[in-house]
Every structure is written in C-alpha cells, then in structure tokens.
Amino acid sequence: MRVAETRAVNRALRKAYGIGLCSVEELGWSSIVPSPSDNHARPSKSCASNGSNDGHPRLRDQLCLLIRKYELDPTLVKLYAADFCGTEVLRDASRDLVEAFISALAEEAAKDRAALICKLNSYNQLAEVKS
C-alpha cells in the first residue's frame, strides 16, 4: 500500500510540474538491484515514455515547460493559443494547430520575450473588456 501511494504521489507531482523523469519506485525493484542474470537495469515500458508518444513529451507538457521556462502567465497563454488556433477554447483546436502554436510560442519567446509578454497582456485587457 505504501509503494502504491508513493507511486501515485510521484505521478501526480510529475504531471503537475511537467517532469519527464520517473521516480525510482516506477522503475521496479528488479531494475534497482540487478539480479546476477541481468547485465543492466531496464525501466518498465510504462515508464519509458512517461505517458507520451514515441518518447516525445505530450503537447500539454511541452506547453507547460515553455510557460515555466519563460515565466509566462498560463491563463494568457491559453487565451493566445485559442485565438491562434481560431477556436473559442484551446481544447477545441486540432492537434496540428496546437503543435503549430507551441512552435510559434517557443520561437516568439526565444526571439523577444518582452514583445511576447506585451502580446499576452493584450489578451488580459481583452478579457477584462468582455467581462
């Protein structure tokens, strides 16, 4: 029961903070202490991709990492993303549009973070006008 609880807490923390690493408990006991027949430790399949496709972080995780890296306001980024994708809310956008948004956001943030912050703040003003 203790191990299950520890795993659940670790998964929740990884998901909340967008961490792409496994906890030791996720690797399984055989990989922590290799048996004499094993030459090397192998993580379990469920942990190897951390819930992602082909070892790449999920789109949501990529977006969270960008938000943290450039210290952006997540609410404003969501508004910008929905506008970029031409949808009312981001979850209605297609995967291709979200991928394009993430690429554009990463480029803008790396190129000129101050201009991006300015653009995001304009979405804050639009949200205040609507309410």
N, C-alpha and C positions, 0 to 999 in steps of 0.2 A: 504494500500500500504506500509506503514512504517513497519508493522509487517511482511509482506511477505519479504521485503528487509532484515530486521534483521534476519529472519529465514534463508534466503539464504546465507547471510554472515556467520552466525554461522555454517551452514552446511559445507561451503567451508573451514572455518578455522579448524573445527573438522577433516575433511577429510585430509587436508594438514598436520596436526600435529598428526594424528592418535589418537585423543582423543575419548574415548568410552563413553563420557557422553553427555547428552542432555542439550541444553540451556533451560532456564525457558520458553521461548516462544514456544518451541517444545512440552512442556507438555500439553499445552492447558489451557485456562482460568479456566475451572471448577476444575482443579487439583491444581491451585494456591490458590483459595479461595473456600474451600469446601462448598457446599450447605448444609443446615440443614439436608437433607435426606441422605447425604453421610457421612459415618463414617470415611473414609480415602480417600486420593487422589490417583488416579491411573494414571500413564502415558499412553499416547496413544500407540497402538500396533506398529505404525510405528517407534516410538522412542525406544521402549523397547529393540529391538535388534540392533539398530543403523546400519541397513543395513547388518547385519551379519547373519549367520546361527546358529540357536539354541542358541543364546546368546553368541557365541564364536566370537572373532574378526576375520575378514577376513584374509586370508593369507597375502595379501599385507600389511594390518595394523600390523600384527604380525611381519613381516619383518621390517617395518618402526620402530616399537618400539625397536627391537633389535639393529638396526642401531643407533638410538638415545641413547639408554641405554649404549652401549659400545663405542660410538663415532667412528663409522666406516665410511669409505668412501662409499657412496651409489653406485657409479659407479663401484668400485672394487668389491663390494658385488654382483652386478648384473653379472659381468663377472665370478666371482667364482660360482655363482648359475647356470649360463648357462653351465659352464664346469662340475659342479657336476651332473647336470641333463642330460648331454650329448647332448645338443642342441646348435644351433647357438645363439639363443636369449632365454631369460627366458620365454617369453610368449608362446613359442612352447612346453614347458615342461608340462607333465601331472600334475594334482593336487597332486597325490600321491608322485611324485618326489619332488615337491616344498615343500610339508609337511615334507618329509624326510630331505630336505636341511635345512629348518628352524630349525628343531630339532637338526641337526648336528651343525649348526652355533651357536645355543644357548649353546650347550654343549662345543664347542670349545672356545667360548668367555668366558664362566664361568670358564672353566678349566685353560686356559692360553691365556689371551688376547694378550700378546706380540707375541706369536707364530702365532696367527691368523692374526695380523697386518702384520707380516712378510710374511705370505702366500698371503694375499691380495696384498701387494706391489709387489709380483712376477707377479701378473696379470697386474699391471701397466706397468712393464717392457716388458711383452709380447705384450701389446697393443702398446707401443712405437716402438717395433721392427716391428710390422705388418704395421705401418703407415709410 
